[in-house]
Amino acid sequence: MQISGVLTALRRPFDGAGRAAAFLATGVLVQLGALLVMAVPWLNGGPTKALSCVLAVVGMAGILAVACPVLSRMHRARCQGWLEVEIPVAGRPWSWRQLGYHLAAGPLLALGGALTLLLWAAAGVAATVYVWIWALPPETRVEHLGYTTQAVYVTAAGLAGLYGAAWLSRTLARLDTRAATARLGPSRAELLEMRVEEVTESRAGVLDAADAERRRIERDLHDGAQQRLVSMAVNLGLAKVTLKDLPEDARKVIDEAHREAKEAIAELSNLVRGLHPAVLEDRGLDAALSGIAERAPLPVGLTADLPVRPAPAVEAVAYFVVSEALANVVKHARAGRADVRVETRGGILLVVVTDDGVGGAAPEGGTGLAGLAKRVASVDGTFSISSPAGGPTVVTVELPCAL
């Protein structure tokens, strides 16, 4: 067990060193192609005048910029293939960050990789001196009788070189992957944009799922519990009409049950309508708001200009904005009239609810306006209210038509 532990400890520095060395070798090959492109003008002596040198450098840098997408793709592939480090593709095919990697960081890391590979080779030759020295002619060994002693030092130096090459390989591989991730991947601004898009898509999915769940609950209540209550109310009504010889106490119980059943049906209808009115899904926002205006206990003027239907989640938010705003008018405003205007303007759904009440409404006043503002914000909308003392109160909401 002790020998096994010692061997494990001796092998540990080489864990992952082979893949790192192969990673560096491919980096040298990729970067060598770029360096050869840069060296073309200087073959056969190259330009001699300062302006010609500048033009040559600029021209080669331009060629390298054109080849930047291909080189970046090759570097990302070797990071993924050898080290399993995935570098996301940048938003633009090339950038100054990528060009800087291919002109500065890449060549320096390739030079370090080449020197590390040479160290691997030299250390490997030195560490195996006792193996290959027997391939030399016998007279050579006779002429150097002290080679066995020298070979001990050469072997020790070779082993030390192998450990050093393993450490250098892993270190350079980490530096290269960090530089490639920072220079060849998306910038911080692009990462933030990508994250915002992901969050937006995720939130849209959550909103759609919540809206679908509300519709399912509405259907279950409407087709299940509500229908059972209606059937029970009908049976109780028939019992009142047909059973004439019941005792007075029993008749009172049936009357009370019939009354409570009808009240439960009304409450359940209001609950179902609040969850997701069927008319909103079937006929759109205009028809659903018309129903709210007709049921309001005060005159409500409705103006709707909706040439195109908004997204279902946006329609639901607009519906609840108007419903809650009118409920607040009835409960708190002491208004004689309210007006609702709904229209689309350049991809924005504008909802304005106005009343001639006493004013003084505020989101922190406990009238449900704070929750209404949060519901509007859930679809990236804006909510504002103007309600000076004495009125009028104007609630303005802007919602994106599409999510």
C-alpha positions in Angstrom: 0.0 0.0 0.0 2.9 2.4 0.8 4.5 1.8 -2.6 1.2 2.3 -4.3 0.7 5.6 -2.4 4.2 6.8 -3.4 3.6 5.9 -7.0 0.3 7.8 -6.9 2.0 10.9 -5.4 4.7 10.7 -8.1 2.2 10.5 -10.9 -0.1 13.2 -9.6 1.8 16.2 -11.1 1.3 14.6 -14.5 -2.5 14.4 -14.2 -3.9 16.3 -17.2 -0.4 17.3 -18.4 -0.8 15.3 -21.5 -4.0 16.9 -22.6 -2.5 20.3 -21.7 0.6 19.6 -23.8 -1.6 18.5 -26.8 -3.6 21.7 -26.3 -0.4 23.8 -26.5 0.8 21.9 -29.6 -2.4 22.6 -31.5 -2.1 26.2 -30.4 1.4 26.4 -31.8 0.2 24.9 -35.1 -2.8 27.4 -35.4 -0.7 30.4 -34.5 2.1 29.3 -36.8 -0.2 29.7 -39.7 -1.0 33.3 -38.6 2.7 34.1 -38.2 3.5 32.8 -41.6 0.8 35.1 -43.1 2.4 38.0 -41.2 5.9 37.0 -42.4 5.0 36.9 -46.1 6.1 40.5 -46.9 9.5 39.9 -45.3 10.4 36.9 -47.4 13.1 37.7 -49.9 14.4 40.6 -48.0 11.0 42.4 -47.5 10.3 46.2 -47.9 13.1 48.6 -47.1 11.4 52.0 -46.8 9.5 53.0 -43.7 6.2 53.7 -45.6 6.4 50.3 -47.2 7.0 48.6 -43.9 4.0 50.4 -42.4 1.8 49.4 -45.4 3.0 45.8 -45.2 2.2 45.6 -41.5 -1.2 47.2 -42.0 -2.0 44.9 -44.9 -1.0 41.8 -43.0 -3.1 42.9 -40.1 -6.0 43.5 -42.4 -5.6 39.9 -43.8 -5.4 38.6 -40.2 -8.6 40.6 -39.4 -10.4 38.9 -42.3 -9.2 35.5 -41.1 -10.1 36.4 -37.5 -13.4 34.4 -37.5 -11.7 31.3 -38.8 -8.8 31.5 -36.3 -11.2 32.2 -33.4 -13.3 29.2 -34.4 -10.2 27.0 -34.4 -9.1 28.2 -31.0 -12.5 27.7 -29.5 -12.6 24.2 -31.0 -9.2 23.2 -29.4 -10.4 24.6 -26.0 -13.5 22.5 -26.2 -11.8 19.4 -27.7 -8.7 19.2 -25.4 -9.8 20.9 -22.2 -13.6 20.8 -22.4 -13.7 24.5 -22.0 -16.6 26.0 -24.0 -16.1 29.5 -25.2 -19.4 31.1 -26.4 -19.4 32.7 -29.8 -19.1 36.5 -29.7 -21.9 38.5 -31.1 -19.8 40.0 -33.9 -17.6 37.9 -36.3 -14.6 39.9 -35.4 -13.6 42.6 -33.0 -10.5 44.4 -31.8 -10.5 42.1 -28.8 -10.2 39.1 -31.0 -7.6 40.7 -33.2 -5.6 41.6 -30.1 -5.5 38.0 -29.1 -4.3 36.8 -32.5 -1.6 39.6 -32.7 -0.4 39.6 -29.1 -1.6 37.0 -26.6 -1.8 34.2 -29.2 1.8 34.5 -30.4 3.2 34.9 -26.9 1.3 31.9 -25.6 2.3 29.9 -28.7 6.0 30.8 -28.1 5.6 29.6 -24.5 4.0 26.5 -25.7 6.7 25.8 -28.2 9.4 26.2 -25.5 7.4 23.9 -23.2 7.2 21.3 -25.9 11.0 21.5 -26.4 11.4 21.1 -22.7 9.2 18.0 -22.9 11.4 16.6 -25.6 14.7 17.4 -24.0 13.6 16.2 -20.6 12.3 13.0 -22.1 15.6 12.3 -23.9 17.6 13.0 -20.7 15.3 10.9 -18.5 15.7 7.9 -20.8 19.4 8.1 -21.3 19.9 4.6 -19.9 17.5 3.3 -22.6 18.8 4.9 -25.7 22.5 5.0 -24.8 22.8 1.3 -25.6 21.9 2.2 -29.2 25.2 3.9 -29.5 28.2 2.0 -31.0 30.1 0.0 -28.4 33.4 1.9 -29.0 31.6 5.2 -28.0 30.7 3.7 -24.6 34.3 2.4 -24.2 35.7 5.9 -25.0 33.5 7.4 -22.3 33.9 5.0 -19.5 32.4 7.4 -17.0 29.1 7.7 -18.8 27.2 5.7 -16.2 28.0 8.2 -13.5 27.1 11.1 -15.8 23.9 9.4 -16.9 22.7 9.5 -13.3 22.8 13.3 -13.3 21.4 13.5 -16.8 18.5 11.2 -15.7 17.8 13.3 -12.6 17.8 16.5 -14.6 15.5 14.8 -17.2 13.0 13.8 -14.5 13.1 17.3 -13.0 12.5 18.7 -16.5 9.5 16.4 -17.0 7.9 17.6 -13.8 8.7 21.2 -14.8 7.2 20.6 -18.3 4.0 19.2 -16.8 3.6 22.2 -14.5 4.3 24.6 -17.3 1.9 22.8 -19.6 -1.0 23.1 -17.2 -0.1 26.7 -16.3 0.1 27.9 -19.9 -3.1 26.0 -20.8 -4.9 27.8 -18.0 -3.5 31.2 -19.1 -4.5 30.4 -22.7 -8.1 29.4 -21.9 -8.5 32.5 -19.7 -7.2 34.8 -22.5 -9.2 33.0 -25.1 -12.4 33.3 -23.0 -11.8 37.0 -22.3 -10.8 37.9 -25.9 -12.6 35.4 -28.2 -15.9 35.1 -26.3 -18.6 37.7 -25.8 -17.7 40.9 -24.1 -19.2 41.9 -20.8 -21.8 44.0 -22.5 -22.7 41.1 -24.9 -22.9 38.7 -22.0 -25.3 41.1 -20.2 -27.4 41.4 -23.3 -27.5 37.6 -23.7 -28.4 37.2 -20.0 -31.2 39.8 -20.4 -32.6 37.9 -23.4 -32.5 34.7 -21.5 -34.3 36.3 -18.5 -36.8 37.9 -20.9 -37.5 34.6 -22.6 -37.7 32.8 -19.3 -40.1 35.4 -17.8 -42.3 35.2 -21.0 -42.5 31.5 -20.6 -43.5 31.8 -16.9 -46.1 34.4 -17.8 -47.5 32.1 -20.6 -47.6 29.2 -18.2 -49.3 31.2 -15.5 -51.9 32.5 -18.0 -52.5 29.0 -19.2 -52.9 27.8 -15.7 -55.5 30.5 -14.9 -57.4 29.5 -18.0 -57.4 25.9 -16.9 -58.7 26.8 -13.5 -61.3 29.0 -15.0 -62.5 26.2 -17.3 -62.5 23.7 -14.4 -64.5 26.0 -12.2 -66.9 26.9 -15.0 -67.5 23.4 -16.3 -67.2 21.6 -12.9 -68.1 23.3 -9.6 -70.3 26.0 -11.2 -72.4 23.5 -13.1 -72.9 21.4 -10.0 -74.0 24.4 -8.1 -76.5 25.3 -10.9 -77.8 21.8 -10.9 -78.2 21.9 -7.1 -80.0 25.2 -7.3 -82.4 24.0 -9.9 -83.2 20.9 -7.9 -83.8 22.9 -4.8 -86.1 25.2 -6.8 -88.0 22.3 -8.1 -88.3 20.9 -4.5 -89.8 24.2 -3.4 -92.4 24.1 -6.1 -93.3 20.5 -6.1 -93.1 19.5 -2.4 -96.2 21.3 -1.0 -96.8 19.1 2.0 -93.4 19.7 3.7 -93.3 20.9 7.3 -92.5 24.6 7.7 -89.1 23.9 9.2 -88.1 21.8 6.2 -89.4 24.4 3.8 -87.3 27.1 5.5 -84.2 24.8 5.2 -84.8 24.3 1.5 -85.4 28.1 1.0 -82.2 28.9 2.8 -80.2 26.3 0.8 -81.7 27.6 -2.4 -80.8 31.2 -1.6 -77.2 30.2 -0.5 -76.8 28.1 -3.7 -77.7 31.1 -5.9 -75.4 33.4 -3.9 -72.6 30.8 -4.3 -73.2 30.7 -8.0 -73.0 34.5 -8.3 -69.7 34.6 -6.2 -68.2 31.8 -8.3 -69.2 33.6 -11.5 -67.4 36.7 -10.3 -64.4 34.6 -9.3 -64.3 32.9 -12.7 -64.6 36.2 -14.5 -61.8 37.6 -12.4 -59.5 34.7 -13.2 -59.8 34.9 -16.9 -63.0 35.9 -18.6 -64.0 33.6 -21.4 -65.0 36.6 -23.6 -61.4 37.9 -23.4 -60.1 34.8 -25.0 -63.0 34.4 -27.5 -63.7 37.9 -28.6 -60.7 40.0 -27.5 -60.0 42.9 -25.2 -62.6 45.3 -26.7 -65.5 43.0 -25.9 -64.2 42.1 -22.5 -63.9 45.8 -21.5 -67.4 46.4 -22.8 -68.7 43.8 -20.4 -66.9 45.6 -17.5 -68.3 48.9 -18.5 -71.8 47.6 -18.7 -71.6 45.9 -15.3 -70.2 49.0 -13.5 -72.7 50.8 -11.1 -71.8 54.2 -12.6 -71.7 55.5 -16.2 -68.4 54.4 -18.0 -67.4 55.6 -21.4 -65.3 53.2 -23.4 -63.1 54.1 -26.4 -61.1 51.2 -27.9 -58.9 51.3 -31.0 -57.3 47.9 -31.4 -56.6 47.0 -35.0 -54.4 44.1 -33.9 -54.8 41.9 -30.9 -52.0 42.1 -28.3 -50.3 39.1 -26.8 -52.6 37.1 -24.6 -50.6 37.9 -21.4 -50.8 41.6 -22.3 -54.5 41.4 -22.9 -55.0 39.8 -19.5 -52.9 42.6 -17.8 -54.9 45.3 -19.6 -58.2 43.7 -18.6 -57.2 43.5 -14.9 -55.9 47.1 -15.0 -59.2 48.4 -16.1 -61.2 46.1 -13.8 -59.2 47.0 -10.7 -59.1 50.7 -11.6 -62.9 50.8 -12.0 -63.3 48.9 -8.8 -61.2 51.5 -7.0 -63.4 54.3 -8.5 -66.5 52.6 -7.2 -65.1 52.0 -3.7 -63.1 55.1 -3.0 -63.5 57.9 -5.6 -67.1 58.9 -5.0 -67.2 59.6 -8.7 -70.2 60.3 -11.0 -68.5 59.0 -14.2 -65.5 57.2 -15.4 -63.9 57.0 -18.9 -61.7 54.2 -20.3 -59.5 54.7 -23.4 -57.5 51.8 -24.9 -55.4 52.1 -28.1 -52.2 51.0 -29.7 -49.4 53.3 -30.6 -46.4 52.0 -32.4 -46.3 48.6 -30.7 -47.4 50.0 -27.3 -50.9 49.3 -25.8 -52.0 52.5 -24.0 -54.6 52.2 -21.3 -56.0 55.3 -19.6 -58.7 55.2 -16.9 -60.1 58.6 -15.8 -62.8 59.5 -13.2 -64.2 62.7 -11.8 -64.0 61.7 -8.2 -62.4 63.3 -5.1 -58.9 62.3 -6.1 -56.1 61.7 -3.5 -55.4 58.1 -4.7 -51.8 56.9 -4.2 -50.1 53.5 -4.6 -49.2 53.5 -0.9 -52.7 54.2 0.1 -53.8 50.6 0.3 -56.2 50.7 -2.7 -54.5 47.9 -4.6 -52.6 50.3 -6.9 -49.3 48.9 -5.7 -50.2 45.4 -6.8 -51.6 46.8 -10.0 -48.2 48.5 -10.7 -46.4 45.2 -10.0 -48.7 43.3 -12.4 -48.0 45.9 -15.1 -44.2 45.7 -14.4 -44.4 41.9 -14.9 -44.7 42.4 -18.7 -42.3 45.3 -18.9 -45.0 47.9 -18.8 -45.1 51.3 -17.1 -47.7 52.5 -14.6 -48.4 56.1 -13.6 -51.2 57.8 -11.7 -52.2 61.5 -11.3 -54.7 62.1 -8.5 -54.6 65.6 -7.0 -57.0 66.4 -4.1 -60.3 67.2 -5.6 -59.7 65.1 -8.7 -59.7 64.1 -11.4 -57.8 60.8 -11.1 -56.0 59.5 -14.2 -54.4 56.1 -14.3 -52.1 55.6 -17.3 -50.6 52.3 -18.3 -48.3 51.5 -21.3 -47.8 47.8 -22.2 -45.8 46.2 -25.0 -48.1 44.6 -27.5 -45.9 41.6 -27.9 -43.7 39.6 -25.4 
